[in-house]
Amino acid sequence: MDGEGTEGIVALKPEASRPAGSRIPSRDGQSSSRKLGDLLKRLRDSTNFAGGGSGNDEEDEEEDFWTLPPATPSPHHRLLALSRGGSPAAGEGLLGRPPPFVLSFSELTYSVKLRRRTFPFAGSKEQETKLLLDSVSGEAREGEILAVLGASGSGKSTLIDALAGRISRGSLRGTVALNGEPLHRGRQLLKAISAYVMQDDLLHPMLTVEEVLTFAAEFRLPRSMPTARKRQRVQALIDQLGLRAAAGTIIGNERRRGVSGGERRRVSIGADIVHDPIVLFLDEPTSGLDSSSAFQVVQVLQGIARSGSVVVMSVHQPSSRILSLLDRLLFLSRGRALYSGPPAGLPEFFAGFGHPVPEKESRTEFTLDLILELEISPGGTDALAEYYSRWRAAHPVDPSAGGGAARMFTLRDAISASVSRGKLVSGAAAVAGERRGEKKRGNQRGSGVPAFANPFWVEVQVLTRRSFTNARRQPELVAVWLGALLVTGLMLAAVFWKRDLSALGVQERLGFFALAVTTTYFTCGEVLPEFLQERYIFIRETAHNAYRRSSYVLASTVASVPSLLPLSLTLATVTFFAVGLHGGASGFLFYLLVIFACFWTGISYMTFLSGVITDERLAFTAVVATLSCFFLLAGFFVSQDRLPRFWLWLHYLSLVKYPYEAVMHNEFDDPRRCFVTGEQIFDRTALAGTSLELKVRLLQALGSALGVNITAGTCIVNGPYVLRLQGITDLAKWTCVWILLAMGVLYRALFYLALLFGSRNKRR
């Protein structure tokens, strides 16, 4: 790398510093003097690949742009050359090798405030500040692996988060720069050109290895890239990750066996590097793996680094085999840097400190053991930290070793040159757009790299297809849900079988409607664990702009609707005819629509809760508590006009109110239906056992007193009277349905806001 970087500097000498008569050959074979500005312009023009199409036809240009020559893949070859020549060097153009990327960080400091109570059960609190990073500096270079080491609690993960832009701007002090340009103002750019692999493998369990990488490719690779090229990229990535034998195996979970732990970790890495990012961050990628699997994972990372990426990873205690693959080490202790440099420099460093490394002992194990001994000693690691400061001042970094060449270019130039060589595939669309002179706004950053690789509607399509694929592999979940609903519906049908037209029948119908509506909502609670699990996958994928949050919300909405129809049809069919509800075919269809709207709003509500409450037990508690309140204040137990005024607001927010009133209208709107006749008004009273003749004489006397004619067959209570008695007069039945559907949309919008503001996965 040193030699290459030096050649780049020589090639970039301005004309004044060159010998007289020095010429630089141009692309057409002629010679001409070139100034530095001309050379940089030619670098940007190196993305304009020659030949091929008509020159004016947009499709011809994109086809030429993505054309790949046949090539024989090697373990760590350039997986996807975007240039017409197909080789990594084809995009280097006139300037030789593009400048290497150098990720540098200086004086990073981060602290958090801890609150502690001064006395047990006392209200007063005192704040304590804990320093997690203490003026940490260093750099990571293209083609190398920087490993951050230290004991648990040393600040490894915190440093990785700081470099990846996962700490809020107001909390982190110091500078993170790429090729000398600070990234604190361009975090969207950092998201676009980098990837972050979390410590936990968060993947959809029912997708195969190839499907996980294929969906990742559809998210991260631009729409202008042909499908065949995307498949080629996925197949090459499978070979690079050593996953060919497991390509058709599902990821698996606790219920179904899938790939091994090492294979799952490599799939996680592959899903985040499918777009060939320039910078790759990994939080303890070898954690929980055996030595062989851990070595294979780091081997893959070495290949990724050699292909032209900056790789930064944290690792707890690497073996000697893993140590041989690492290029630079950074040791931390309680947030302070104690050594930064190549592994080969450890013996010299500690010899100067007065603790030479034994010949036959692992250098990293010796270093970690020594740091641990110092941490528990009275002076701590202060002496080693001071020695490292003096040692670093006496051994300054050679600017010609990558960093100097990088400073000769702007970051935009370096990214453009890297894209032209095949790096950062998602940025290729921006390069192609610059060829056509397109001006993209909103989705474009100052570097020419798009924030998102695909438009909104493509993301929705891919997310929906992935949801359907994952759900199709788990029919047992739908079967259990449908079975539970069927059993509940049969029990309701058996208990409320063929209710008669009487005062008691009216009361029993009211109870049935309240139970049927509430059953739909409590049944929807079964989807909470699924949404909570997928929420963490969503955070991982959106952390570096795989897709938009709005795309995820719309796709989850579209994917959930088809399963609601069989559920609604099952409950409606089992209960409507068995209970003997009114309305015939039209009444059944309206009843079915209300049940469907209940499921739609219920799942939307559960989805919203999964975005707000991340703990499964707390989420279920919130479901039971809120649905109980909705049920209590829906107007079934106490009518609306008799509710306390300070509870009316919750009455109108109740999810049970609107479907309950809708089905009540459907059953009792017809004034021709009579539920209590003159003869039946004596039922359930002391006069219920008297003869019919006595009841008729009593009705005549009552009618004479009231001035009306009341007989045994006179209708005393009809359907509209039942509605007035229950206080259901404000809203029509279709109005209730529209409000219920709108509440489902509202909860989806609130779910989007919860994801927008509550799932940024950043430290404060």
GUTOR-367792 format. One record per residue: x, y, z of N, C-alpha, C in turn. Coordinates in pm, whole numbers, plus 50000, padded with zeros to 5 digits. Atoms other than C-alpha are relative to their C-alpha. Example, Ala and Ser with C-alpha at 12.3 -4.5 7.8 and 13.67 -1.06 7.14 Angstrom:
// residues 2
500894988150000512304955050780500905012050000499184988149994513674989450714499235010950073
END
This chain:
// residues 764
500834987950000500005000050000500865012650000499164988149992502845024050078500515003849862499494997050132504295020849733498945005649909501074995250085500965025549567499635014350034500344986449961500185056049770501045009949952498944991050045503575071349682499915002549851500144998050144503035065149312498885009749970501104990850023499715083049338500425014350020499564986249973501435113549484500885005149887499124995650109504095114549214499205003149876500794997850119501495111648943499195012850007500844988449984499655141249086500795012950016499234987749986502525166149091499505010549903500454989650092501385199148948501065002949894499134997850115502885211048624501245007950038498864991649964505125236448792501124992050062499005007949931506905209548990500584989049913499505010450089507505186848689501175005549919498924995550088510605188048472499445006349874500424993250122510385209848171499744989749891500345008950110508715192947882499294987550040500705012149955507065167048099498595000249948501345001150057503885154947936499284988250061500825011149953501025133148050499144995449884500795004650113499435111347785498525001150029501444999149985495745118047732499364987249954500705012350029493035092147673500084996649852499985002850144493185095747294501404997649946498665003250043496915088847284500865012149979499204988150016498015125047246500595004150133499354995049880500215143447494499655014650019500304986149968499385175647667500325002450145499754996549861500225193747983498695000150075501215000849918497765188048262500235006950134499984994349867497105209048563499254990950096500645008549900495895193848888498485000349985501454999250018492355206648828499534991849883500375008150116492325190348485500024985250036499905014149963493465157548636498814995750085501155003449918490725158248898498744999349917501155000750089488195165648627500004987049922499925012650073489475135748433499644988350090500385010649907489045114748745498484998750007501455000749999485375124148761499474994849868500435004950131485095117648390500304985349981499705014250015486535082848445498794991450026501245007549983483035072548548499194999649871500735000050126481865080248192500624989749908499375011050072482625046748036499675001049852500134997750143483125047247663499304988649933500465010550090481505028447382498564996450018501235007149978478395008347336498795005749933501344996650042475075025447298499955011149901500244989850099473575051547085500455013650045499564987249947474685079347313498865008850041501154992049963471245094747329498924991950068501025008649941469175065047438500384996450142499695002149859468945062347815500184985350032499895014349972468445024747815501334994649950498715004650049471535019647600501115003950095498964995649909473595039947844500044991350124500015008349880472455019848144500474985949969499565013450034473034987247961501514999449988498544999850009476604997047873500635001650137499424997249869477165009448227500134987350083500005011949915476314975848382500604987949931499485011550072477914953548116501264994750068498865006449935480364929048273500624990049905499355010150082482934908348087500074986850074499815012749930483304871448162501315000050074498795000249917485794865848439499994987650086499865011449910487104837748653500135005150142499944994549864486284845549018501094993450083499035005049903488934842049283499435002450139500614998749867488344840049659499735014350042500174986149954488824877249716500155009649882499894991450117488464891849368499015011550012501004989450007486564923449283498714993949953501215007750027483064909549299499175005849887500854994150102481374934049070500695012149940499344988950067483414955348831498975007449919501004992250071481294983448699500585006149872499424994050119483744995648442499874990749882500165007950121483574983548085501104989649988498925009750007486944966748114499844988850097500315010649908485774947248414501054997750105498965002449901489064947248606500025011450099499964989449901489644966848924500775012149955499174988850043492194988048751499405007849886500544993450119489944997348463499505013950030500524986949965488465026548648501055009450051498984991249942491795040848761500355011349907499834989350095492135060748444501405005649998498734993350022494865085748396500835001350126499304996549878495775090548759500654988350070499485011649930496865055248845499024995750106500885005149896495505039549160499305011550074500684989549925492785060849326500525000950142499464998449866493645074649668499374990350097500585009149900493205050249956499165007850101500834993949898490515057550210500674998350136499455000249865491705066250559498945005750094500954995749898489215068050845500805003550125499234995549884490825088751118499065005550106500784994749890489505097851459500965006050102499114992449912490945122651703499255004950123500484995049872490295129652073498514997250021501415003549979486965111252086499744998550149500365000349858485385116952426498494999050012501455002349984481995104452539499744995850143500365003149861480395103452882498494999650013501435001049972476995094653023499785003650146500354996149864475225106553334499194988950065500695010349924474145081053592499315006550118500774994649887471465088553847499934989650110500045008849885471645073554192499265006850114500694994649882469435077754496500995000750117499064998149889471295091154797499694990650116500405008949891469285070455050498894990949949501095008950042466975040555016498655006650022501364994849998463395051254939499975015250014499984985349992464505087454936499735005849863500334993950129463345110954667501175007349938498894992350055466595130154630500944991049921499095007450086469015119454359501265008249976498774993250037472575127554271500494994249868499535004050131474135125953926501484997150003498615003850010477375108453850500324998249853499605000950140479205111053520500994988749982499105011150031480815080053373500625002449864499274997550123483485084753108500204986849926499905012350079483185058052837501115000749897498874998050091485695072552589500775012250049499174989349944488625093952701501105003549900499024994750095490415112252416500684988949920499485011250080490795081752190500285004949859499604996150135492665087351863500574987949928499455010850081493735064951578499525001449857500464999950138493075056351217499894985749949500185012850070491925027750997500155002649852499654997750139493125023650641499344989949908500535008950103491735008950326500934988149980499225012050021492844973150273500484993550127499525005249872493474967250643498834997850096500965002349892491584954450946500535006650126499684994149870491644976051256499164992850104500695007349894490764954951561500115007750130500064993149871489684971951883499884989350108499955010449899490584950252183499915006150140500104995749861489994952252554499064990950076500895008149917488214936052843498585005349991501394995549997484464938452894499905013150075500134986949939483534974252971501135009549968498874991250034486674988752814499625011049902500444989850094484705008752555500104995949855499865004550140485084987252243498755003249918501244997650074481454988252134499685014949993500254985550002481205024952231500825006849893499164994150104484125033652004499474996649861500555003850130482625013851714498765008449970501194991850019479325032351765500375014549968499574986250026481145065651774500505001749857499484999150137482935058651446498894998449898501095002750095479745046251281498905010550006501014989549992477795077651375498774996050077501145005049924475565059651624499945006350139500094992249878476105084851904499555014049961500554986950036474145117351900501105010650001498944990150022476135147651793500335008050126499744991749882475715166952116500744992950110499365007549891477155139052331501454996549971498655004450038480315129852138500865012049967499024989550032483315152852135501174993749926498925005050082486195149351895499625000149854500184999450144486495144351522500154986149939499895011950084485835115151288500055004849856499814994950135487115121450936500324988649905499685009350108487315102350611500805007649897499084993050090490275112750398500125014750036499794986549953490645143550611498765008750007501224992049997487035155650571499124995250115500805004249883485035155450899498634994749957501275006450032481925133650897498885004050094501054996549905480025150351180498875007549932501054993250073478115170850923499454991549886500445008450111477715142550675499694985950044500295013449950476295113650871499154992149903500755007250102473885105450592500954994249896498995005350091476925101750366500674987850061499375011549933478535078650622499084987949995500945011150010475365057550625500004993949861500095004850137475385055250247501234992149958498775006550047479015044350208500524989650097499495009349899479325022350517498954989650033500905010449949477764991950682500394996950143499795003049859477384981851045499424986250028500435013549968477204945351151499914999050152500215000849856475674941451497500514986850056499505012049934476814915951750499004988649992501045010350010473484897551739499624998049854500385003450137472494879651418498495001249988501434997250012469104895051344499574997749856500395003950134467704877151041498624993450005501285006950008464344863950925500254984950001499625014049980464404827651041499574990649888500535009350100462384812150758500545002449860499394997650131464414826450471501284991949988498755007150022467254806850316501155010049991498814991450009470794820050302499975008149870500034993250130470434828249933498905010549996501104990350000467094845549989500335012350084499604988449918468484867350269500915009349921499074991750077471304879250045499335005949877500704994850117468974883049745499145011950037500814988549956466564905349935500895011850039499074989149966469514925150072500525006849874499554994350127470734929749714498925008749937501084992050057467334942149604499805013050076500074987649923467394967649886501165009349966498804991650003470954979949846500545002749860499524997850136471574976849471498955007849922500964990950066469975002849242499104992849901500985005750093466924995749027500544999449858499454999850135468905004748715500924988249972499145011650018471114974448772499154988149957500825011250046469754944548574499924988950105500225010849905468334915548770501074989349989498965010250018470894891848619501295004050070498794995349934473724913448754499854999150153500235001549857472144913449099500164985450043499835014349968471954875549093501474996249996498575002850010475574874548983500735005150124499394994549880476514896849275499744990950120500355008749888474664874149521500794987049994499275012650012476274842649386501485001850029498594997349970479724858049399500215002350150499904997549856479064869649755499894986950079500125013049934477984834449856501334992649994498705006550012481274821149723501045006750089499024992949919483264848149897499834997150149500275002749859481574840950229500124985250035499885014349974482054803450192498694993650041501335004749962478314796650209499334991949889500605007150112477804776649891499244987550047500665012349954476924744350077498735003050078501174996549919474374762650294499075009749929500764989750071472854784750023498504997450006501425003349999469514766250027499444996750136500455003249864469274761850405499405012450065500624988749931466964783550612500895004550116499234994749888468424805750883499674992550128500415007949884466404787951151499825008550126500204993749870465344796551505499874989250106500115009849892464484779351832499134988149963500925010850036461724758851669500504991549884499555007250119463384749251342501505001749982498554999950014466994739951291500405005949865499544993950123468914760051034501514999349988498564999650021472464770650958500725000450135499194999649878475294769051212500245014550042499744986649950476384798551425500985007849915499034993250085479394806551210499425003849866500644996850127477344804850892499025011450016500944989049977474694827251041500745013250013499244987649986477334852851135500485004949863499554996050133478694852550780498845005049914501184994950072475174857050642499705014250044500234986449950474744887450867500985009849937499004991350063477954901850730499675002049854500314999050143476964893950373498815008949972501174991650022473584910850409500345014850009499624985949984475344943050509501075004549902498944996050094478134942450249499634996949857500395003850135476094932649945500235011549903499754988550087476534968049810501475003949999498554997750001480314965549864500355013550061499794986849939480614994150117501475003650008498634995149987483705015350149500514998050142499635001549859483715013450531499084989550063500765010749935482624983050733500334999950149499865000749856482044983651111499384987050049500515012449944481574951651311500195000150151499955000649854480734947951679500154985550042499665013549955482444916151803499424989249909500545009950094481784894651494500364985650037499615013649961483524864551656499394995650132500575003349870481514865251978499084987949989500855011849997479914831852062500354989249902499615009950101481734812551788501184991950051498825008049969484184784151820501185005549923498774994350058487794790551718500044998549849499965002250144487404775451371499045009449927500974991050062484234795151288500465014550011499514986349984485754827051429501105003149901498914998050096488844822551213499455001649858500604998950132486684817350903499355013749980500634986850009484734849250978501045010849977498974989750016487904870051014500704998449866499455002150134489274854150696499155007149896500904993050091486204866950515500195015150010499794985749981486754901350667501315004649938498734996550064490354901150549499825001249849500274999150142489144894050196499245012649964500764987750024486664922850221500935012150007499064988849988489424946250337500925000749880499085000150114491764935450060499315004249871500724995850121489034942449804499825015049994500024985450006489294979349894499105006550102500854994449896487324985050214500805003150126499474997349867488124999950553499184991550097500695009149909487264973350813500435003250143499774997149859486934982551181499134990450080500735009949923485934955351427500475000150145499625002149861485884949551799500094985050025499805014249972487094916351934500464998850145499705001249858487364903552288501414994750024498685005949979490404880552280500314991049880499755007950121491654868851938501044989250024499005010649996493524836451894501215004049916498794996950076496984835451741499744999549851500325000750143495514825051405499255012549955500724987850035493104854551407500955011950003499054988949991495924877651515500835001349873499214999550123497844868251201499265006749885500794993750105494974882650992499755014850025500284986249965494784916151172501185008949963498954990750045496694946151040500375010350106499754989849897496294971351321499184996650122500685002649873495354968451688499865013050077500234988749911493874993751926499494994550132500365005249868493834984152294499375011250083500714990549915491375001652525499924994750143500225003449859491075002252902499235011450063500874990149937488195020453064499925012849918500194988850091487785042552761501255007049954498754993650040491475051452717500784990949907499165007550092493745040752433501374997650064498715003549940496865022152554501024995649895499085003250109498335011252221499215000149870500595000250133497575016451854501134997949900498975002850097499625000851580499934985649954500005013850049500504968251403500324990250113499685009949897500704936051608501504997950017498555002149992504394933351524500695010350087499374989749919505074965251718499794998350149500255002049857503824951652051501264996650079498795003049920507184935952163500865012350025499184988049983509084968352102499335009950095500734990549917506374989152268500114996250148500005004049860506214968752588501424998150055498625000349954509964964052599500425013850051499704986549955510255001852623499275003650128500784997449878507605001652896500564992350120499425007849892509644977053098499314986850025500705012949989507404946653044500134992849867499805006650130508894927052754499074988049984500885011350032506664901352583500834987349996499255012850008507884865552647499954994349860499865004550137509034848452332498904990449958500945010350039506614819252334498575003050045501354996449955503574837952465499335008749896500784992050094500804852952255500095014750038499844985849973501324890252222498705006450050501274994049956497624898852255499604995250139500345005149868497084875952552500875006550108499114993349905500124890952724499535014350024500434986149986498844926152655498725001150081501264999549927495334919252779500194996350147499735003949861496644901753091500705011350075499294989049935499004930453165499055011650029500964989149979496234956053121499084996750117500875004049889494014936253357500725001350134499234998649877496784935053619500165014650040499844985849971497334972253589498695006350048501294994249963493604979753618499684997850147500305002849860493384963253959501095004750094498934994649917496624979054081499635014050047500364986749947496565011554286500095011149896499844989350098497845033354002499204998149874500775002750120495675017053738500884999849876499274999950127496715020953376500535013949966499534986450028497815057253414501415000149945498615000150046501505049053370500084995249856499975005150137500855028753053499405010249904500604989950086498585055952911500965011649977499034989250018501235082652973501154995649911498925005150085503915060652817499544999349855500505000850137501705055052512499945013949936500034986450054501255092752472501385004449956498634996450039505025097952472500464991749880499585008850110505545068152241499355004349869500684995650122502965080851993500595013049948499364987650044504615115251988501354997349937498695003450057507965098651917499894991749874500205008250121506475076551640498825005549921501124994450077504325099451424499684991349879500455007850116502295083651145500595006249874499434995550126503995085850806498875004149906501124995850085501645106750589500034993549863499945006550131502865089050278499414986150003500535013549989501465056150413498495000149986501435000050029498065061550262499365013450025500724987849967496935093250433500395011849914499574988750080499025117650232499375000149863500615000750132497725105249899498535003350007501444997449988494175107050028499735014950007500254985749984494565143850113500195007749869499864993550130495465151649750498675000749927501305000550065491835144449656498925004650098501164997949916488485156149785499324986550022500695012449971486275129749938499074996249885500875002750115483875133049645500784993349888499175006050106486695125349401500354985650035499615013449959487795095249603498834990349988501175008850010484255081149623499654997349855500315001950142483655086749252500974990149935499025009250055486875069049164499784985950052500255013249943486025040649400498784993549938501205005350065482565036749247500334995149860499665003950136484055035548900500774986949995499275012749995486225006149011499144988550050500875010749958483224986649142499625000650146500384998849859483054997449506498675007450009501224992849968479835009949660499014999249884500855002350115477504994949404498765008750003501204991749992474545014949535500265014249950499694986850051476385046449430500125000549850499835000250145476555035349070498895007449929501104992850062473145049748995500295014949995499654985949999474425083849096501055003249894498994998050103477435079748869499365000149863500685000450129475185069948581499175012649979500774987850011472975099748658500875011949964499104989150034475955123048642500414999249853499685001450142476745108648297498935006749917501104994650078473305119448178499695014450038500224986349959473515153048355498755001950082501214999049921470565145148581500295007150132499904993349871469985166448890498994993550093500885007049906468585145149170499995007750131500154992449876467245162849475499354991450106500635007049889466255150449817500684986950030499395013149979467755116049765501485000349969498624998850044471185129049670500805008150100499144992849907474055140449887501145006549924498944992550065477035161949818501054991449937498985008750055479215132149737499564993549871500505007050116477005120449450499504986150032500485013249960476025089349648498585001550051501384998549955472265084549692499834995050142500285004549863470915081350045499344986349999500655013050015468745052149929500224995249857499665005350132469535029049642498804999249908501195002250082465945025049522498905009850036501144991349968462765045749499499064993250099500925004449895459975042449752499204987749958500915010950040457705019449551500744986849981499215012350012460504994349482500254994150138499795004949863461264991949854498734993450054501265005849953457574985649930499774986449936500225012650070457414958349668500904988950056499065010149951460524940249794499664996150144500355003049861459524943150161498734991550009501235007949999456044929850088500264985749956499695013550049457414900449892500774992150105499255006949895459834892150173499074995850114500935003549893457024893050430499154988049961500805011350046454904869450222500834987249999499145011950004457844845650174500244994650140499745004349862458634844850545498754994250065501255005049942454964839950640499594986749939500385012550067454454812250384500744988150057499215010949941457174791750556499554996750142500475002549863455334793650890498484998350002501475001750001451804780550819499454996150135500505004149870451604766751171499555011950084500414988249924451374802051312498615004549959501334996250048448404810651093498974989550040500935010749962446844776651167499615001150147500304998449857447124782151544499075011950023500824987949986445674817051513498574997249951501325003150055442814804851293499274989850086500635010049913442194774751519499465006050128500464993549877441984796151832498765008449974501164991950033439564819551660498784991349971501115009150030437444790451535499404994250128500505005349873437194775151883499215010750076500724989149932436214808852030498675002749934501254997750071433624814051759498984989250025500925011149972432104779551816499435000950141500504998349863431854786152188498965011250006500984989150004430084819352123498724995349933501195004950071427744802151877499194990550087500715009649915426914774652126499305007050116500584993149885426264798352417498825008849957501044990650045424174823352216499184994349885500685006850112422444798151989498545004949988501354996450039419294811851818499265008050108500664991549901418384840452050498615004249950501374996750038414644847952054499775015050004500374985950000412834881052009499265003050130500564996949868412304890952370500935009850069499154990949923413634914852630501294993050042498815007549964415974887552747500884997549878499245001850123416994881052385500785012449962499294987450025417904917852347501245000950087498874999249908420114916552654501094990149960499015010050040421814884752531500705004149871499354995050121422454900152191501045010750033499034989749960424134929952358501274993550054498835006949946426434906452547500804993049891499295006750109427244886752232500825009949918499284990250080428194917852036501255005050072498844995149924430474930552313501104989550004498995010649994432214896652343500624997349863499485002850134432564891351967501005010749957499084989250037434144925451913501284999250081498815000549915436504922052209500874988049967499245012050038437504887052096500965002949886499124996950113438894900851771501255007450047498854992249956441124925451955500974991650083499105008349920442474900652207500694989449914499365009450092443134876151923501165006549927498924992950070445234902551750501275001050084498824999349914447564902552051501024989349971499065010750031449134870651918501105004349903498994995550097451034890651655501075008450067499024991349934452924911251915501424994349997498625005150003455954887751947500645000749862499454999450136456344886751569500475014049966499624986250030456384924551536501195004550085498894996349914458714928451832501314994149950498805006150055461194903951679500445006849871499664993750128461024920151337500475014450020499594986249974461504954351493501515001450006498554999349989465144946751569500664997749864499505001650137465704934451213499845013249925500244987150063464184967151095501065010250041498994990549952466594987251312501344997249935498725003550062469594968251176500045004249854499994997450143468554972950815499895014849968500144985850027467595009550838501115008450061498924992349938470635019551043500925006049895499164994850109472525023850716499225000649870500824996150115469655032650483499774989049898500405010550095468714999050333498675003649936501284995550054465195012950292499435010550094500624989449922462925040350422499064994250106500965004349898460845037750736498584999949946501344999650058457765047950542499744987949911500165012050083458365019050300499684987950085500245011349911458474994550588498585000350055501354999049943455235007650740498964996349896500975003350104453355005850410500064985349962499865014150037454754971450325499414990950107500595008249894453814957250665498495001050000501444998450011450334971350616499434991449888500475007850115449934955650273500114985050028499795014349974451334922250392499034994550104500905004949894448954920250689498554998749955501404999850040445714926250499499504986549948500565012650053445374892850306499644989850107500305009949896445464872050625498765003550081501164995849920442594892150776498694994649944501255004350061439974880350529499584986050046500445013149949439974842950624499665000250148500334999049858440024852250993498625006250020501294993449988437084875850952498884991149950501035008750057435174851550734499684988350094500235011149906435644823450988499135004250116500764995649884434374842951287498595004349961501324995150040431514859351097499084988549960500835011250046430274827050936499554991250116500325008949888430404806751257498965006250092500864993749898428524832251469498735006249944501154992250048426124851851246498744991549991501195008250021423754824051147499654991950125500285007849879424134804351471499265008250104500674991449902423064833651688498645004449948501264995650057420274842451448499915015049987499984985550014421284878051371499165004249880500954994650099419114900151150500745005749879499504992850116419674912850798500184991849876499825008250118419994883250566501395001549941498704999350068422774885050305500675013450021499394986749982423274922550329500445002050144499604998949860423304920750708501254992150031498795008149979425904892850698501235006949943498844993350061428164912150459500445012150083499624988749916428014942950679500674995150129499415005849879428724921750988501424995149971498665004450040431694906250802500945011949985499174988050016432974941050713500415005650135499684994849866432794951851079501074991350066498995008949942434734921051191501355002149932498754997350073437334927550919500625013150048499494987149952437644963851032500564998750141499465002349865438124951651390501394993849993498695006250014440994929151285501035010049945499104990150058442504956851074500475010150105499644990249898442394982251356500774993650115499305006849891443464956651616501454997149968498605002750038446584946051425500775013049988499334987050008447384982551355500355005150140499744995849862447094989651728501154992050061498915008349949449354960151816501335004049936498794995550069451854971851556500525012950061499614987549936451855006351710500644997550136499435003149869452474991752057501404993949987498685006050019455394971351923501055010449964499064989350030456965003551800500315008750119499824991649881456555020752137500624992350116499555008349888457144992352386500824988549945499105010050057460114969952313500054987150082499995011849917459674945352601498694992349981501195008050032457284916552524499044999350118500895001049884455934913052878499275013250026500654987049981455284950252911498985002649891500944998050110453614950252571498704992550025501225007749971451184922552670499225006350116500674993249890450444940752994499255012349951500644988150056449694972452800498774996249917501145004550080447394953052565498814996850089501095003849910445354938152849499415012350069500484988249926445134971253037499195009249909500704990650089444134992852740498724994149944501225006250052441654968052591498934998850108500985000449891440024964152931499345013650018500574986449991439585001852951499075002849883500854998050117438205002752598498674992650016501195008249983435754974952681499085005950107500794994649889434634991153007499265012749959500554986850034433995025452852499395000649861500535000150136432565014352516498525003449996501434997349996428955020352629499174987750020500755012449978428004984152692499524999050144500385000949859428024983953072499255012550045500634987249966427165020953113499835007749870500234992850125425565040452829500745013350000499184988050017427295071052692499485011750083500554988449929424905096152850500084998750151499885001849856425485081353197501464998750045498585000549965429305080653183500435013150065499454987549945431235105753398500675008249889499494991350107432265135653188501514998849981498545000550015435955131753263500474987149935499635012150073435885097153097499495000049856500574999950134434125107752778501084999749892498934999950101437405113952595500494985949972499565013850020438445077752650498894991749937501125006850066434965066452545500105001649849499914997650144435505082452204501284994249940498785006650049438985067252177499904984850005500135014449982437695032452260499904992949866500075008050122438325006751988498774991149997501185008749993435274987352108498735007849967501204991850018432775016352082499474999149857500484998450137432605019351703499544986949937500565012550054432304982751599498774995350077501165003949920429874976551886498765007749954501144992250046427625005051773499624996449857500295003650139427934994351408499154987349993500785012450003426694958751472498665001850072501284997049936423994972251705499045006549900500824994050105422714994051420499554989349900500315010550097422864964151188498884990850051500985009149942420704943951427498685006950035501194993849942418234969651563499495012149921500444988350076417814996151291498584998649944501295002350065414664980251148498875002550100501104997249906411604995651320498894989649995501055010050013409424966751199500244987950090499715011349912411164941851428499585003450143500514997949865409434938751761500664990150096499315008349902411304925452064499184997850127500865001549882408704930852339498585003949960501414997350027404944927852282499295003050132500774997049880402154937152520499974988450097500035011849913401994901752650501324998050074498685002949944405784900852714500485010150104499514990049904405994931952932499924994950144500105005549865405014910653231501064989250027498965010149980407904886253174501045005150100498974997149902410494884953451499505009950106500594992249892408064902353690499164990650085500855008349912405764889953970498724995549930501225003550073402904888753717500254990449885499685008650114404704865553478499184987250001500725012649993402754835053602498505001149994501454998350008399264849853573499464995349867500625004950123396794838753308500005010749894500014990750112396534854352966498825009750012501164991349988393054867953039500285011650096499674989449905394334887253340500985009949940499034991050064397234901053138499305009149900500724991950098394824912852866499215011050070500764989949927392594930653123500935010850056499034990149949395684947053276500495009149888499564991950114396814958752931498905009849959501094991050034393344973252860499915011550100500034989449898393394991853188501155009749983498834991350022396885004853118499795008749879500254992250120395885015752769498955010650023501044990249971392755032952900500585011750079499384989349923394865052353149500905008749914499084992550087397295062652878499305005849878500734994950114394665069452616500374993349870499635007550120395945042952372499444986050014500505013750002394855008452269501184990450006498905009649982397254981752400499394986250012500455013849997396614945352324501184990950026498925009749975398604913552379501024999949887499075000150113400144917152032500605013549967499454986750028400964954152046501505000250027498534999149983404704961451996500325011250099499614990449897406034978452303501435004849980498574996750018409814977352229500424995149863499445003850130411204977851873501505003049997498554998450011414774979951743500505014050029499524986449972415225018051734499875004050147500134996949857413925019752093501164994050079498855006249934416704995752198501235008849982498854991350025419255018652033499945012650085500134987949916417865049152212500234996650146499815004049861417835030152538501484998250033498575001849980421565022052494500805012749969499304987550029422405057952394500744999749867499315001250130423425047552040499175007449896500804991750092421945076351842500845010349926499204989250059424835099451749500544996649862499305003750122426515079951468499234989249925500595010350083425145060051176500964988249989499175012149999426405024951118501175001149903498884998650094428495033650812501025010150051499064990549938429995063150997500904992850100499195007649904431145039051268501064991749929499035008050075432815016851008501125008749948498964991350055434655045750844500925005250111499164995549888435835058651183500934988750044499185011449958437065023751273501154997649903498945001750100439005020250947501015011450010499094988549988440415055250992500894998850123499185001949881441605046251342501144990249970498925009050042443575017451186501085007549925499024991750073445225042250949500765009050097499354991349902445915065451241501074992550079499025007749924447665038051437501204996249913498865002350090449785029951132500865012449989499244987650004450775066451111500775002150130499304998949871451625066451482501154989950007498925009950007453655034851423501195005549922498924993850078455635053451158500755010550083499344990049916456305082151399500824993450110499245007149898457375057351666501314994649944498785004850063459875042251424500925011549962499204988650043461005076251304500785006150115499364993349888461795090151648500494990450109499655009049892462165059151863500864988249962499205011650043464255034851655501265004249927498784995550066467325054551557501224992350047498915008449951469475030851761501275008050024498864991549969471735058951877500135001650150499774996749860473325065252212499795014950020500234985949967472395097452383501225006150067
END
